Amino acid sequence: MRIHPGLVLALMCLIAAPGNAAPPEPTVDDTHRTDITSTTPVAVFVYSTQADVSAEDQRTALEVAKKALSTASVDVVWTVCVPGTCLTPTPAALKIRILPSRHTSGSEANHLGHALIDSQTRSGELATVFVNRTRRLAADLGIDHRLLLGRTIAHELGHLLLATATHGNAGLMREFWSRDELRGARRNDWEFDPHDAAAIRERLARKPKA
């Protein structure tokens, strides 16, 4: 997933030092949201360290991601892996890494994450989200970092579930996220559009049961 090219300079801004008060829980406008029951459990192993993102911020971000993925009838079962654990995860489980990127300038800085897709086997198992990029962008736009982090996690897991690196034209799986979209809470921007949701449900229905 990439942010709009107009946000390149925004990512170079320094982050303001956080205050002592805990930030409010992120909110999403759920007005008139379609009630889609999450019916298919999907195991996801999460790899990060508290040096990269606090346990509390990660928990909130994962709740945001879980809510977004539920719009494709996916019920995520998270396994949070502290360093030294989950070294041999279940083969069928998806995996996501939350870590800082060493690249903070150039075209690469526009990418908030990526997913590894095997074009031959048509499968994806590992996604990465760059927490320093999401944090800087959120600070520049004045939005809740945990909300942006959660949406980015859901987007990259969407690639794994769809087993494709291509992007949709609308909804959470679109390639570019503009400033106005990132600052807004329009529900259609942060849910899977019907086409992508149907494709995910079809793939999960064809997946062999463990």
Number of C-alpha atoms within 10 A of each C-alpha: 23 19 20 14 15 10 18 19 14 16 23 15 12 12 14 9 7 8 7 6 6 7 12 7 11 14 10 14 12 11 8 7 11 8 8 11 12 16 13 16 12 15 17 21 18 21 19 20 16 12 9 14 18 11 14 11 18 21 16 17 24 23 18 24 25 21 22 23 25 21 21 25 21 23 18 20 14 18 15 18 16 12 11 7 10 14 8 6 15 13 9 14 15 20 23 22 19 21 19 19 16 9 12 16 12 9 11 13 23 24 19 24 24 22 23 17 19 14 11 6 8 11 16 22 20 20 23 23 26 23 24 22 23 25 22 20 29 22 19 18 16 11 16 19 21 27 24 23 27 24 24 28 28 26 30 25 26 26 26 26 22 23 21 17 17 11 17 14 12 18 20 27 24 18 18 19 17 15 14 9 12 19 14 14 14 15 17 14 17 28 25 27 19 13 13 23 20 15 14 21 18 12 12 18 11 8 10 7 7 6
